[in-house]
Every structure is written in structure tokens, then in C-alpha cells.
Amino acid sequence: MYPTLLINSLTLLTLTILLTPIILPFLFKNFKNTPQVTTRAVKTAFLISLAPTTAFIYSGVESVACHWEWKFIMNFKIPLSLKMDQYSMTFLPIALFVTWSILQFAMWYMASEPYVTKFFTYLLTFLVAMLLLTTANNMFLLFVGWEGVGIMSFLLIGWWQGRADANTAALQAVIYNRIGDIGLILSMAWLASTFNTWEIQQAVHPHQTPILPLMGLILAAAGKSAQFGLHPWLPAAMEGPTPVSALLHSSTMVVAGIFLLIRMHPLLATNQTALTACLCLGALSTLFAATCALTQNDIKKIIAFSTSSQLGLMMVTIGLNLPQLAFLHISTHAFFKAMLFLCSGSIIHNLNGEQDIRKMGGLQKMLPVTTSCLTIGNLALMGTPFLAGFYSKDLIIESLNTSYLNTWALLLTLMATAFTATYSIRMTILVQAGQTRIPPMVSMNENNPLITAPLTRLALGSITAGMIITSFITPTKTPPMTMPLITKTAAILMTILGIVLALELSNMTHTLTHPKPNPLMNFSSALGYFNPLVHRFFSKNLLEKGQNIALHLIDLSWLKKMGPEGLAELQVAASKAATSMHTGLIKAYLGSFALSILVMILMTH
Amino acid sequence: MNPYATSIMTFSLILGTTITISSNHWVLAWTGLEINTLAIIPLIAKSHHPRAVEAATKYFLTQAAASALVLFSSMTNAWVTGQWDITQMNHPTSCLLLTAAIAIKLGLVPFHFWFPEVLQGSPLMTALLLSTLMKFPPLTLLLLTSKSLDPALLTAMALASTALGGWMGLNQTQTRKILAFSSISHLGWIAIILVYSPKLALLTFYLYTIMTSAVFLALNKIKALNLSMIMTSWTKTPVLNATLMLVLLSLAGLPPLTGFMPKWLIIQELTKQEMTPAAMAIAMLSLLSLFFYLRLAYHSTITLPPNSSNHMKQWYTSKTPSTPTAVLASLSILLLPLSPMMHAIV
């Protein structure tokens, strides 16, 4: 039986159900769009999306493409083409599951928000754009989705517009994303001019792909997925509400860059330079982010840097020429990262807005469900055997260790694995364990099912998702089967090293010695001094250049000096010179007459 | 001045001009030029003011030298070709000397130095005569010999005249000197087209005469010898000032006033003769004189001097009507639509 029609129709049904909260108010006058409606729509869409995914897995089909052409004017047809292959079919239910949980949580978290319906509509629009990006079969739709998630990210980060920090963070996000967009548009232009198409399947180069479009794609991914150099927007994006951080900046939007590289993988695979660039960029990003996370005191910032570090790890996997493994890490990472953010949201709201982990502690007894889920999430993040993160992360480290690649990248990634464990354990200990440091008059309450249901659901996902996904997806590249024992256990050993380090350091806090100012600690907590150096330099240069060109060059020089004022000066000079000739002495005049006549005669003969 | 003396001078001027323009023989032409020179000297030095006497002296010296040069050039031509006919000026050196001599008489660069000072020293009416009537006989001689003249020399002198008239006029506040340099500029326009179309040169000269006479007569009415006097004359003769502005803009060559006609036709003729760079140059150099015409027009009409408000309109003005001023001003403003007829008549 051909499952094409089934998969096609059910996926389109899922997408249409998602759009109902936005479209129905225009069709029916008395349709009230409330958060409950939106959450229910996403839940329905999730349940329905399981059907095409199951059909897809069961039938073993490679990919199904659904192609419309929107005939705009005479010769200009806009192709709308959706591709349902293993990536988009796996991503669809996962994204919908995570979004459903986040929306349910947001019903509690944003309950006191006056414009809560608009908030949910924004989240829904973002989700639609993201799904458009993942199911796009051509660069046109991908670009539409890309820009869509960028805009929604801007609107959602700056949700609390009255807060100056939020506006600055939103602006940072837009500018850094835009720099990445330059790379994407460059690649799109190159694709259009070389292959005469924007279809991704047709973009296959017989020999080595030139480096230019690949650098464009890597730049786009670096911008969207916060690799080193274009990373500051991700920690700054924590200014947005926690549901936004959970949805956009952990599970879905930030993986768009990596997803782009996964889609364009056939182009990338032919060029070893591009792969090495991905590898080194990813290794640098992961270590830098992990180092910065070590000394952060804001719980959301720790999780943001953790996201950044995991994105670097995904980039490393792309650099290893293993796109499927990167996608696996995307899928498993979505679960536990969203859960970590939701836990932090629950903690923050219960502590009346306290985000500093130095002011938390001993929450295990007060918020049992939340902190248990926090622990599960952290363990999954560290790659504890047989939780979700293990299936992807351990495979990545094993492939890293058994590949012929840059040693420096390998070392950085291993160090980052250790640091991951360190900051996760630090966060866990400071938030949950020990004596509590919260202000006394705080009443905590997590009895609301709107909190516990999403958290437990995501916890279930964090535990089982790895196993489920790997059971049903056939790997396209052979995983490494045999390796020395030390290589096999490298990941777990680094993690244990990190845990031991964290426990040892937290023991030191009991000894009450005054901490000395330490350059490494300063480097880490100042986020590598990147922000003050780069932000000031570039904006100042740009503004200065603008002033020079617009004011000095154009206004003063061309429009004043070259035009009226310069001309007037010349005439004044000529006038003065001529006046000084007219002395009034008749002898001089008559003499000049004689001289002129002489010159005239001599010149003509 | 004594009425007998005035009538003798005037009659001599008319006689001298008539003799020159109707002569066939070089000596007769020279005679007319000399009579003109001698007749106007007393008119310049009428007021016996040192500056007027100096102006008269400068005028006499330069004009005498010029007349001698005219005679010399005609003599060398007669020596070589054996005839004294004005239109048969065939010898090139004679032509060159004649061109130089007439340039001194007219006031073309580089022989123009005497002109502003003479004009500054003479009364306004005599200045009018010097600018218009006294240019007519030398111009006639050039017109009669135009086919033997050197075009390159004339073009060079014309461009230099327009340029120098423009640059020097920018730096003046005395109206007579300004009008002297405007005269030098216009002579440049006349000289550049002389070889290619003598009729057009004559037309330019006629229109220039009309416009300059209108300006001089208007300035004579308000006794304006410098810019500040023009500025404060609007209370006494408001309409005349407004008309003066239009006549000055006509001198500058702005359409739709009369002064546009000669410039337009000259540029057209020059372009037909493949002398486009020269046409462009002379047109651009006229922009310099436009500036000081505009300054004069601005001062006569547009700015208000710091009079107190009860001096705004005087109750007593000398309202002697002056027909020539009116007629000449009207002609210099409104003659452009008649350009086909003018072009055909001349």
C-alpha cells in the first residue's frame, strides 16, 4: 500500500489544526481565542501528528514531497513544497509535544499577564514558522520560516517592552540573526545562479562544492544557533518570559541553524574545509559556552549557556559528517532542555521572581516535583547512561574519538563535556541541596496541575525519548562498533571527573576562606569579555564611518566645496587678481597696449 | 555749459559719426574719428573737477594713439595693395593693426584699461554718449572690414572681454564703473560674432544701445552714482526703480526680456559655425556679469534700507516726465516677441 496520500493528508491536517486559533476569529464572529483554545489546538495537533509519523516509520518510505505552485503573475510561479522525510517527520511530533507542555505551563506562568491571548498567538505563530522551516523542500519556504522565527523571536524577547534590558536584548537578537541571514542569502543567490533552482534535492555538486556558499551556510547557522562570534544574543535572550526561553531558545529556534546544515548536508559533505570549519567552530563554541556557564549566578543564564554549549556539540557532529546524529541530539535535547527551563520557571515564580541561585537552596523539600524533574533534566543533559541524552551524546563522543580529525577539536569537546557536568551539578547543589537561603516570607505551591503535568510529561520524554527514537530510525552511516575501553568510556569518565570537581568545589564553600580575585574566574564570569569588546567597537566604527561619509564627504566636500562655496572662492580670487591689474597709471596702460600689439604681431607671423 | 559751446559739440559729434559711417576712403574715416574725439573731450571735462580732467586726458591719449594706428594701418595697406578702399583691407598685418586700433577705440581686452576710468570721471549723460554713440563709428569700420579680419584673434579678445568684464564688475560699487564693465562684456559678445554674421553684431549693438541708454537715463533721474544711492532711491521713484530692475535683468540676458535675443541668436550662430566650445565659454562667462546685474537689481528694488517708517513715501518728488526713458525702457523689456522681425530688418 502506498502511504504517500496518508502521510501527506495527515501532515497537512496537523498544520491546518495549528492554524485554527489564528484563522477562526476571522471566520466566526463569536469565536473567543483564549489560551485554553491555543493549548488544546496544539495538543490535538500533536496527537494527530503521531499518525503520519507512525505511517512513515511503518512503511519505510524515504521521503514524501507535496508540491504546489502558486501562480502569482504570468511567468512568476512561487513553489510551495513540503518535504516529509525522517527529519521533518520526527521533528513534528517532538516539537508539538514540547510546545503543548510549554503552552500548558504558560497558562499558569503568564496568568497575570493582561495580553495573554496575544502572547499565545505569538507563540503559535512562531511554532507555525518553525514547522514551515523544517518541512520546507525549497530555500524559498525555508527562508520564509527562517525570517518568521527571527521576527517572532524579536517580538517575544522584547515582550515586556517597558524594560530597557529586554529591548536591548531583542535588538541584539535581531542584529546577530541578521548577520547570519547575510550568509543565508549569499548561499541562496549562489544556488540560484549555479544550479538555477532553490530546490534542495537539486543542489548536488558533482565534485567539490566551492567554499563560498558553504561559508554562507555556516555563517547562517552560526547566527541562528549562536556559535562563537555570533553568540551574545542567546544569554541576552533570557530577558524574555520563561515559556519563550523554553520554546525558542532551547528546543526549536536555535536548532534552525543546525537544521539548515543538516538539510544541506549533501553539499557540505563534499568539501572537507567546510566540515573542518564546522568542527572547529563547534568545538570552540561548546567549550566557551561551558566555561562561561561555570560562574554564572542566574539560573536562566546557566541553562542558556548550556543550550549554547549543546548547539556547539551539534555543530561538531555536523563537522564529523554525521547529520543524522546531530538531528538525534536535536530531538533528545529538546525534551530535557525545555524541561529545565520549565523547572526554572516554576522555581522563579514560586520565589517571587528570584533568579539568583545564591539566593536559593534546599528547595528539594519545598518543591519536590520541580526539583526532581530538574535533577532528571540535568542528568539527561550530562549524558547519564540510558537517559535520553545518553543515546545522542555518547554516540557523538564515541564517533569523535574514533574519527580521523583535528585533535584540538577533540580535546575541547571532551573538556566541554566535563564542564557540562560541573555546572549542572553546581546548579543542582546550589538550588536544591543544603541549607536554604531564600527570604523567609515566601509561600511555595506547586500543586497546580498546570505545572506538574507538563513537567512530568517532559520528564517521561527525557527518560524514554532516546530509546524510542533510536529504535525506530535506521542509521544511514555505520556507527563505530569496536573501540578500546578507554575510548568507549571517555564520555562517562569526563562526566564523572566533572561531577567530582563540582562536589569538591562546593565543599570548599564550607571552609569560609575569602575568595581571592582570580583571572580565570573573571574571564568566565565576564563571558570572555566578548560583549564589551565587540559591541562597542563595531557600532562606533559604523557610526563614525557614516558620519564621515554623509557629513564630511558628501555634504561638506561635494555639495559645499565642489559646488557653491568653492566656486565663489575661485571667482573672488580671480576678481581680486584682475582688480590689482588696473593700477590707474596711463603709462602702464599705454605700455600694455604696445606690448599687446607687439605680441599679436609676433604670434601671427 | 554755454549753449553755443554745447550745440557746437553736439553738432560736431553728429558730424563726426556721420562722416565715418558713410565714408569709403580711409582718410575720411579717420577724419570722422578725430572729430568725434575732439568734440567729446570738453564734454567729459565739463565740470573741471580733477577727476574729470584726468579722465579727459586719458581719453585723449588713448584715442589719439588709436586713431594714429588706424591711419597707419590704412597707410600700410595702401602701400601694399595700392588702394584706400575700406572694404578691401587685404593685407594681414594691416588687418591686425586695424583690429588692435579699433579694439583700443571700443574698449576690448587687452586694450580696455582706459574705459572704466574715463567713464567714472565723466557725468552720467556723457558716459552714456561714450558707451553708445562713440562706439558706433569704430564698430562700423569693423563691420566694413569684417571679412578680412582674423577670427581667432577676435574670439580670443571677445572671450577675454566677457571674462574680465565679469570679474572686474564683481568688485565695483560705483555705478558708472559697473556699466563700463558691462559695456566691455557686451562688446565681447559683439566681437565674437562679427566675423560670422556682421548683421547679428549690428543687431546686438543696437539692442545693447537701447538697454544701456535706458539704464543710464534711469540712473541720471535718481542721480545714483553708487550702490548706496540706488538703495535709497525707491522712496523717490518707486516705479522707476522697479523698471530699472527689469532693464538690468534684460542687460543680463534673461528671457523673456529683450536682452535674451542677441545672446540666443549669437549662440545659435556660433554653434552653426562649429564653435560650440566658444559658445559655451562665452555663455558661462556671462554668468559673472549676471551676478552684479542682480546685485544692482536687488539694491534698486528688493532690499529696504533702514529708513524710518514715516519716510517710506515722500510727498514731494520732482515728477518731470521723461519720454526717452519710458520709451527706451519699454523697448528693452518687451522686444523679444518681435525677434523675427528684428532679425530680418537689421
Interface residues (C-beta under 8 A of the other chain):
Chain A: Q571 V572 A574 S575 K576 A578 T579 H582 G584 I586 A588 Y589 L590 S592 F593 S596 I597 M600 I601 T604 H605
Chain B: T57 K58 L61 T62 A65 L69 P92 T93 L96 L97 A100 I104 P110 F111 F113 W114 P116 E117 D150 L153 L164 W167 M168 L170 N171 L288
